[in-house]
Amino acid sequence: MQPEEYGSRLYGFDQPLERERIGLIGEVFDAYSRRRITDLGALAGRRCLDVGAGPGTVAAWLASQAGPEGEVIALDRDTSLLHEAGHPGVQIWGADVHTATDDELPKPGFDLIHARLTLCHLPKREEVLPRLVSWLAPGGHLIVSDVINTMAAASPHPAVRALTQAYDRALLTTLDSDLNYARAYPTPLIDAGLSDVDMAADVPLVRADSPTARFWELTFTAMRTEIIATGLIGATDFDAAIAHLTAPGTHELGYTLVSAWGRAA
């Protein structure tokens, strides 16, 4: 089975609770993304592209910042959530950033390109980042963000450590998603020719009844079979880890969101 088909089966929008899980991504990570983008400068009147836009919460915020004189395009392979949301000021563009031809993609010349939790899930991701850089206008910024597994090292709970290690393995073997990719940041941006390259890390806290705890509960549970199949964790420890992450009084460091950015010449 191809990774794209597998991804649709595990995390397709028609799967139970998947829409809730996708919505929680914004609650967990949007504040960090807005902060990092804001630090790059004012967006009024600018042309912006959100790659892998999902439900479009970042694109909607970009539109509010760019204003009526700006332009914001939300790009995703599956645009169903974008169409349902109907964010004002956001143009919706359906295409696969990895496989689409230039004629199937928006016209280059963006002042800001944002891609969050996108590159780590793409095949040949090393080829996609330079492609994004080529779409920047002179002086435009690219900012990419992906998660790395800090729970495997930081959690005091052995079952949680085993669960996250098994999840990473399951993602790699079933979907070709690499949650270690962001550990290379910011080097890929430097190699792609960007200047003023920098990076930052943000760590959402996992607490009971928090959006972060619910997001990871749904994320892990959707791949329960594949995670256990790695042999790195059994069913009993899987259930114990989920119970711990959602229990009252739990305070755990979540997966770290690593953001890197740079400016085109």
C-alpha positions in Angstrom: 0.0 0.0 0.0 1.3 3.4 -0.9 2.0 5.9 1.9 -0.7 8.3 0.6 -3.3 5.5 0.7 -2.1 4.5 4.1 -2.3 8.0 5.4 -5.9 8.4 4.1 -6.8 5.2 5.9 -5.3 6.2 9.2 -5.8 10.0 9.2 -8.3 10.6 6.4 -10.9 13.3 7.1 -13.6 10.6 6.8 -12.1 8.7 9.8 -13.8 8.8 13.2 -12.5 11.8 15.3 -10.1 12.9 12.7 -11.7 16.3 12.2 -11.4 16.9 15.9 -7.8 15.9 15.8 -7.0 18.2 12.9 -8.8 21.1 14.6 -6.7 20.6 17.7 -3.5 21.2 15.8 -4.4 24.9 15.6 -5.2 25.0 19.3 -1.9 23.4 20.2 0.5 25.1 17.7 -1.1 28.3 16.2 0.1 30.6 18.9 3.7 29.6 18.4 3.3 30.0 14.6 1.8 33.4 14.9 4.6 34.5 17.2 7.4 33.3 14.9 5.8 34.8 11.8 5.1 38.1 13.5 8.8 38.4 14.4 9.6 38.4 10.6 7.9 41.7 10.0 4.6 43.3 9.1 2.5 41.5 6.5 0.1 44.3 5.5 -0.2 44.2 1.7 2.0 41.2 1.4 1.6 38.0 -0.7 1.5 34.9 1.5 1.4 31.1 0.9 0.4 28.5 3.5 1.6 25.1 2.4 -0.2 22.1 3.9 -2.9 24.4 5.2 -5.2 21.8 6.7 -8.3 23.6 8.1 -6.7 26.9 7.3 -6.4 28.5 10.7 -2.9 29.9 10.0 -4.0 31.1 6.5 -7.0 32.9 8.1 -4.7 34.7 10.5 -2.3 35.6 7.6 -5.3 37.1 5.7 -6.2 39.2 8.7 -2.6 40.5 8.8 -2.2 41.0 5.1 -5.4 42.9 4.8 -7.4 43.8 1.7 -4.3 44.8 -0.2 -2.5 41.5 0.4 -3.0 38.1 -1.0 -3.2 34.8 0.9 -3.2 31.3 -0.7 -3.9 28.2 1.3 -2.4 25.1 -0.5 -3.3 21.6 0.3 -3.7 18.2 -1.4 -7.1 17.8 0.3 -9.0 21.1 0.4 -12.3 19.9 1.9 -11.7 21.4 5.3 -10.7 24.7 3.7 -13.8 24.9 1.6 -16.0 24.1 4.7 -14.3 26.8 6.7 -14.6 29.4 4.0 -12.1 31.8 5.6 -12.6 35.3 4.3 -9.6 36.6 2.3 -8.1 33.2 1.7 -7.8 31.7 -1.7 -7.9 27.9 -1.8 -5.6 26.0 -4.1 -5.7 22.2 -4.4 -2.4 20.6 -5.3 0.3 18.3 -4.0 3.4 20.4 -3.5 5.6 17.4 -4.1 4.2 16.1 -7.4 2.4 19.0 -9.0 3.9 20.6 -12.0 4.7 24.4 -12.0 1.6 25.0 -14.1 -0.6 23.4 -11.4 0.8 25.5 -8.6 0.3 29.2 -7.6 2.5 31.8 -9.4 5.8 32.3 -7.6 6.8 35.6 -5.9 5.6 35.3 -2.3 6.7 37.6 0.5 6.0 34.8 3.0 5.8 31.1 2.7 4.8 29.0 5.7 4.8 25.2 6.0 4.0 23.6 9.4 3.9 19.8 10.0 4.3 19.3 6.2 7.8 18.6 5.2 8.3 15.8 7.7 5.4 13.9 6.1 6.4 14.4 2.4 8.5 11.9 0.4 11.7 13.4 -1.0 11.2 16.3 1.4 14.8 17.4 0.7 13.6 18.3 -2.8 10.5 20.2 -1.7 12.2 22.8 0.5 14.4 24.2 -2.3 11.2 24.3 -4.4 9.5 26.5 -1.8 12.6 28.8 -1.7 12.3 29.2 -5.5 8.8 30.6 -5.0 9.9 33.5 -2.8 10.0 37.1 -4.0 13.3 38.9 -3.4 13.6 39.6 0.3 10.7 37.1 1.1 10.8 34.8 4.1 10.3 31.0 4.3 9.4 29.6 7.7 9.1 25.8 8.2 8.0 24.1 11.4 8.0 20.4 12.2 7.9 18.4 15.5 10.7 16.3 17.1 10.1 13.8 19.8 11.3 15.2 23.1 8.8 13.0 25.1 11.0 9.9 24.5 13.8 11.5 26.5 12.0 13.8 28.8 9.0 11.8 30.1 9.5 10.2 33.5 6.9 7.5 32.6 8.5 4.5 30.9 5.3 3.6 28.9 5.1 7.1 27.5 8.8 6.9 26.4 8.1 3.6 24.7 4.9 4.8 23.1 6.5 7.8 21.5 9.4 5.8 20.2 7.1 3.2 18.7 4.9 6.0 17.2 7.9 7.5 15.4 8.9 4.0 14.1 5.3 3.3 12.9 5.1 6.7 11.1 8.4 6.0 9.3 7.6 2.5 8.3 3.9 3.0 7.3 3.8 6.6 6.0 7.4 7.4 5.4 7.0 10.3 7.8 10.3 11.3 9.5 9.9 13.1 12.8 13.7 13.4 13.0 13.8 15.6 9.9 13.6 18.8 11.9 16.7 17.9 13.9 18.6 19.0 10.8 17.2 22.5 10.9 18.4 25.1 10.0 21.0 23.6 7.7 18.6 22.8 4.9 17.6 26.4 4.7 21.2 27.6 4.5 21.9 25.0 1.8 18.9 26.3 -0.2 20.5 29.7 -0.3 18.5 31.6 2.3 20.2 34.3 4.4 19.5 35.6 7.9 18.6 32.0 8.9 17.5 31.3 12.4 15.4 28.9 14.4 13.5 28.5 17.6 11.8 25.7 19.6 8.5 25.7 21.4 7.3 22.9 23.7 3.6 22.6 24.4 2.8 21.2 27.8 0.7 18.0 28.0 -1.8 18.4 30.8 -5.0 16.5 31.5 -8.1 18.0 29.7 -5.8 20.2 27.6 -5.9 20.4 23.8 -2.4 19.0 23.7 -3.3 15.9 25.7 -6.4 15.3 23.6 -4.5 15.8 20.3 -1.8 13.2 21.2 -4.5 10.8 22.6 -6.3 10.9 19.2 -3.0 10.8 17.2 -1.6 7.8 19.0 -4.9 5.9 19.2 -5.5 6.3 15.4 -2.3 4.3 14.9 -2.7 1.9 17.8 -2.4 -1.3 15.7 0.6 0.0 13.7 2.3 1.2 16.9 2.0 -2.1 18.7 3.1 -3.9 15.5 6.5 -2.3 15.8 7.3 -4.5 18.8 8.5 -1.6 20.8 5.4 -1.5 23.1 2.7 -3.9 24.0 -1.0 -3.3 24.3 -0.9 -3.0 28.1 1.8 -0.4 28.1 0.1 1.4 25.3 -3.1 1.8 27.3 -1.1 2.7 30.4 0.7 5.5 28.5 -2.6 6.9 27.2 -4.1 6.8 30.6 -1.1 8.6 32.1 -1.2 11.4 29.4 -4.9 12.1 30.1 -4.9 11.6 33.9 -5.5 14.5 36.3 -2.2 15.9 37.6 -0.2 14.9 34.5 2.3 17.5 33.3 4.5 16.3 30.5 6.6 18.0 27.9 5.0 17.4 24.5 6.7 17.0 21.1 8.8 20.1 20.4 7.8 22.3 17.5 11.0 23.3 15.8 10.7 26.4 13.5 13.4 27.6 11.1 13.3 30.6 8.8 15.4 32.5 6.3 15.2 35.3 3.8 15.6 35.1 0.0 18.2 37.3 -1.6 
